[in-house]
Amino acid sequence: MRGRHLHSRRLRELEERLDDAERDIDRLENTLRGIVRETNDISVGGLCKCGKSLLIVRQRTVYCPHCKYRRAI
């Protein structure tokens, strides 16, 4: 019975951490949307090939802030 209780507690802790991470992601997404709205010449594109960041699009250039990938469009 003790093992089952430990498993339940661990599962509950993981669910709480996941909920916290989802809230953090929502906050970051809302903040990013606000920044993009305030900055007229910048938009956010799709996922970079590195998989670590979304691409920033500005003045006909796409740029990854994580891996520094840059390409004119």
N, C-alpha and C positions, 0 to 999 in steps of 0.2 A: 504494500500500500504506500510506503514511503516513496518508492520510485515513481509511482503515478502522481503523487502530490508534487514531487520535484519537477516532473515533466510538465504538469499543469502550470506551475509557477513560472517556469522557464518560457513556456508558450505565451503566457500573459505578459511577461516582460518584453518578449520579442514583438508582440502585438502593440504594446505601448510605444516601443521604439519606432516601429513602422508608422504608427499614427503621428508621432512627433516629426518624423522625416517628411511625411506627406504634407503636414502643415508648413514646415520650413520651405518645401518646394513651392507650395501655393504662394507663400509670402514673396519668395524670390521672383516667381513669375509675375506677380502683380507689380512688384517694384520695377522689373525690367520693362513691362508694358508701359508704366508711367514714364520711365526714362525715354523710351522710344517716342512716346507721344510728345514729350517736351523738346525733343531734338528732331527737328523736321527733316534733316538730311540723312538720318540713319534708320535702317530697318534691320530686322533679324531674319535670317534665312534658315535653311535647313541644317541638319546635323553635319558637322565636319567629318571628313573621312577618318580622322583620328578617334572619333567617337566621344571625345571629352568635352565638346562645346558646340554651341550653335554658331553659325557663321554670322558675322556682322557685315551688312551691305552698306557701303557709303561711297558716294561719288564714283559709281561704276566699278567698284572694287569689292570683292568678297574677302573677308579676313577672319582667321580663327585666332581668338585671343589666347588659346591654350598652346597650340603647336606652331603658331606664327605663319601658317599657310596663308598665301595671298595670291589672288588672281584677278586680273582685269576682266570685266564682262562687257 
